[in-house]
Amino acid sequence: MNLDGTKITWLGHATFLIDSPKGIRIVTDPWLKDNPKCPPAYHELDRADILTVSHGHFDHLGSAADLAKRTGASVVSNFEIVSYLQAQGVDGGVGMNKGGTVEVRGIRLTLVHAVHSSGISTDHGLVYGGEAGGFVIQLENGLVIYHAGDTNVFSDMALIKELYRPDIALLPIGGHFTMAPKEAAYAVRLLGPKVVIPMHYGTFPVLAGTPEAFRDLVGDQAEVVVLEPGGTYA
């Protein structure tokens, strides 16, 4: 598939660097230094323009405040998470809700549904983190990337296909907290992407789904691109 200058780098778990053709850097679900799969060279990124946060769990929100403060990146997430980060000293941010689309630095971001929970861990216990979601990200060249966040498969993924036509889907396959390969392969059928990149597996023993099992189940529905942490699809 011709990405027309786009680069997608996996940093383990659900964290990706998406570098657009015009040089805008998007970081999805930033979890860096404490992420056991994130290569040390990426523990403290020196540049980011947009951060997307799908939900409030530590392994998706964990580095967002530090990275936003250090780089000045705009955080795009649900209203509750952006409000929480602002209370932690993050300037700006774009709070939204499902069905909303915002444009930041020429990148269109739509918050879509996910089937998951979203509590934020604090020193005083869990606080409400809004509803979990996923993001449809349309780059300047028209390429559409769907980052599912944490989710089970759900039938309305067919609506994501019809409304947004994702070219590339970033899907969890680890199981236990999200889809396993069986459910994720069915999600590919509903979404209809050209390329799918598995994520959210192998970080902890309980995330036992494998890319090999996923690829076998996907078959010829889409091209399955398996990245090692730090690896880039371009």
C-alpha positions, -999 to +999 in steps of 0.1 A: +000+000+000+013+035-009+013+056+022+024+087+003+050+098+029+031+087+060+051+067+087+036+046+114+059+035+142+047+011+169+061+018+204+045-013+220+010-018+235-014+009+220+012+036+214+020+046+179+038+075+163+020+086+131+041+111+111+020+127+084+033+136+050+035+173+061+055+164+092+027+165+118+034+140+145+005+122+162+011+100+193-018+076+201-024+065+237+010+077+249+025+053+274+063+055+272+087+053+301+068+027+321+057+007+290+078-025+291+076-029+254+086+007+245+122+010+233+143+032+256+151+056+228+114+066+228+109+070+266+112+108+264+100+120+230+113+154+220+085+162+196+048+157+193+020+178+178-012+159+187-019+133+214-050+111+212-061+093+243-088+067+238-096+062+275-084+067+311-065+035+320-029+040+330-015+020+300-031+045+276-031+078+295+002+073+315+026+096+296+000+121+283+004+149+308+042+148+308+045+146+270+019+174+265+037+197+289+071+190+274+062+193+238+032+216+238+012+190+219-026+193+218-044+165+236-075+153+219-097+130+240-131+129+256-142+159+277-136+142+310-100+132+302-091+166+288-106+182+319-086+159+341-053+167+323-060+204+325-063+200+362-028+184+361-014+215+345-018+207+308-026+238+287-053+237+261-065+204+249-095+195+228-123+178+248-150+162+227-174+133+226-184+104+203-195+115+169-175+148+171-149+157+146-122+183+152-094+196+130-060+202+145-031+214+124-048+200+093-055+166+108-092+156+112-099+135+142-133+118+149-141+102+182-160+069+177-174+042+199-155+015+218-167-012+242-145-009+272-143+010+306-123+041+314-114+047+351-085+070+358-061+058+386-053+084+412-038+085+447-074+086+459-086+057+439-103+055+405-121+086+391-145+088+362-128+090+329-158+093+306-165+066+281-138+047+262-136+055+225-115+050+194-102+075+168-106+079+131-077+100+120-077+115+085-043+129+074-037+158+050-033+134+020-067+118+027-053+086+043-076+073+070-063+055+100-086+039+126-071+034+161-096+013+180-082+019+215-093-009+238-124-026+227-143-058+220-157-062+185-191-046+181-215-047+152-214-009+147-178-012+134-198-016+101-208+020+105-172+031+109-166+014+076-196+031+059-189+065+073-151+068+073-137+041+050-105+034+070-075+024+049-055+012+079-068-003+112-048-005+144-066-032+164-060-048+198-056-086+197-043-096+232-075-108+247-085-106+284-091-068+285-098-065+247-105-085+216-085-117+211-075-128+176-109-144+169-128-112+177-103-089+161-104-109+128-142-105+128-136-067+133-115-067+102-145-081+083-167-054+096-142-025+090-129-035+056-094-019+059-067-025+033-041-030+060-044-039+097-016-036+123-022-056+156-015-040+189-021-045+227-006-079+229+024-094+247+029-065+271+019-087+300+015-125+301-023-122+303-024-105+268-018-139+252-032-133+217-006-136+190-001-119+156+004-153+140-030-165+152-046-132+141-030-134+106-042-169+101-078-159+110-077-127+089-066-147+058-070-126+026-095-101+041-066-075+046-029-073+047-016-079+082+015-059+090+032-071+122+056-046+137+083-051+164+084-023+190+102+006+173+094-008+139+079+015+112+054+009+084+060+034+056 
